[in-house]
């Protein structure tokens, strides 16, 4: 009986230890897929008032992996990107449900309202985004619409934050003033930030 309890204890300890271990040296495509997998905690999504809000945290190695897949990158350039990376980057996606409606035109009656909303998403949304940790709050140092941002009823933005600490949970808030969703909140946990895998370097484009 004692031996049985000892075996169970060892088995559970091994399972917990295995669950805490992070994957190592992923190939670029594997790294990108891992980062985008919602089960790994770096991508979050919620639906409010008929609108889908999503965020994607992009570690520096994610940017390097993307470049590796597209066109390849030298080891020196990859190291330079890492050494000069001071921002924590996120993509934000806003998708309206139903028909051909997009966020610029959702629940608007006049062209003037459409223009005002487009102006807001170009210049004003940065003021309504915040990350809070246990120690302080962070506003984005920039927020810009991605090129070709309005695709398939989805608006896409990239925003960057300074001085975020992976040893803290990040509470990401979008105060939606345009689509009726109100406060949109996501939580990225420090345990997920700490298990981000390493990237296997490759100088050649990935097929």
JOJO-V411396 format. One record per run of one state. SS is the DSSP state (helix for helix, strand for strand, loop for the rest). FROM is the first residue (numbers start at 1). TO is the last residue. If there is no record, write none. Layout:
ss:SS from:FROM to:TO
ss:SS from:FROM to:TO
This chain:
ss:loop from:1 to:1
ss:helix from:2 to:20
ss:loop from:21 to:25
ss:strand from:26 to:26
ss:loop from:27 to:27
ss:helix from:28 to:36
ss:loop from:37 to:37
ss:helix from:38 to:40
ss:loop from:41 to:42
ss:strand from:43 to:48
ss:loop from:49 to:50
ss:strand from:51 to:58
ss:loop from:59 to:59
ss:helix from:60 to:70
ss:loop from:71 to:74
ss:helix from:75 to:83
ss:loop from:84 to:86
ss:strand from:87 to:96
ss:loop from:97 to:110
ss:helix from:111 to:128
ss:strand from:129 to:132
ss:loop from:133 to:136
ss:strand from:137 to:139
ss:loop from:140 to:141
ss:strand from:142 to:145
ss:loop from:146 to:150
ss:strand from:151 to:151
ss:loop from:152 to:153
ss:strand from:154 to:162
ss:loop from:163 to:169
ss:strand from:170 to:176
ss:loop from:177 to:181
ss:strand from:182 to:188
ss:loop from:189 to:189
ss:helix from:190 to:193
ss:loop from:194 to:198
ss:strand from:199 to:199
ss:loop from:200 to:207
